[in-house]
Amino acid sequence: MLQIQEKTVVCQTHKALLYLLVRYGNGALPLPLLRTLAVQMRLYPNGQAVNKAVRELREAGVLDRQTWVDNNSDLILVRKFALRFLFNKTSQEIATPQRPRTMAPYILQARKVDWLLGAMEKKHLDTLMSVETFMKKHACSLFCRLPMLPAYYRDYAGVLEREKPGNYREQLARLEGEPQTNPGPTLEQLHRRGIYIVGINPQKRTIQLASFPGRDAKADRIMDWTIEAYQWVASLLPYYHMYHYLYALDGNHREALRAALTATAPDTTATAYLDYRLQGARLSGSVHIGVTDSDFVKNWCGNVRRTGI
């Protein structure tokens, strides 16, 4: 094991790669996905260079690995020293990264990064700076962890506070830990539901949300949370149209989600369940739901379907 000074030199050499792992992977990403992200951002010339960087960081005791869900690839995880280095903290100031009991949190984070790669391709983003600029411009909360949400509210006060300043201040206070006085939903609740902002357009009065449902997601729960999400939108951005995009794991998952949402609603003759719920909440025309196949299982899981994927 290297001494602290030597480990610091290795971290400095590959600081951008560590940043990607923490900023976008929340500390863990499958190696193929991390490799693609780093090359697409032109941080490394090719995949072999990324592999070499990961190997050096592992040998220095900065990264760990475990087997990814395809039983073939590596899941790369940051160790405590990586966080100490990135945040310039002492060992006492940084907690040892917690490892979840299941692969579900790792899979969710990887699906978010898969979404980001799709956005990079669509918007022709090929540097870390261009990606960060894109995320900021669109008020994307996809990679905001819960403690970051108060800062998100402050960063986008110009949009979020404009229509309903009282609601904005009350929600910000709740996010900062003050006693709850309003039972309405908050952005924190949306994030806990796995629903994230991927775009706000004040000119067009639209907000785009993304979620990454699992195969066990039911239509009633999806609609419950979609309606709840719109309640939050309306509390700050009245008259905005909300677009909620569901990113499926593969083609079969997409068709199952579409079939569940468009199945005939109970006690009706021809109304789709999705429309039935929106009509009941008086949100027809204000909320739009789309389901798309992200090809996640094919692209990043070796086309292997296991529990959680």
Sequence and secondary structure as in RCSB ss.txt:
>XXXX:A:sequence
MLQIQEKTVVCQTHKALLYLLVRYGNGALPLPLLRTLAVQMRLYPNGQAVNKAVRELREAGVLDRQTWVDNNSDL
ILVRKFALRFLFNKTSQEIATPQRPRTMAPYILQARKVDWLLGAMEKKHLDTLMSVETFMKKHACSLFCRLPMLP
AYYRDYAGVLEREKPGNYREQLARLEGEPQTNPGPTLEQLHRRGIYIVGINPQKRTIQLASFPGRDAKADRIMDW
TIEAYQWVASLLPYYHMYHYLYALDGNHREALRAALTATAPDTTATAYLDYRLQGARLSGSVHIGVTDSDFVKNW
CGNVRRTGI
>XXXX:A:secstr
   HHHHHHHHHHTHHHHHHHHHTTTTEEEHHHHHHHHHHTTSSSSHHHHHHHHHHHHHTTSEEEEE TTSSSEE
EEE HHHHHHHHT  GGGS      SSSHHHHHHHHHHHHHHHHHHHHT  SHHHHHHHHHHTT  TT  GGGHH
HHHHHTHHHHTTS HHHHHHHHHHHTT      S  HHHHHHTTEEEEEEETTTTEEEEEE   TT  HHHHHHH
HHHHHHHHHHHSTT EEEEEEEESSHHHHHHHHHHHHSB TT SS BHHHHHHHHTT TTTEEEEEEE  HHHHH
STT   TT 
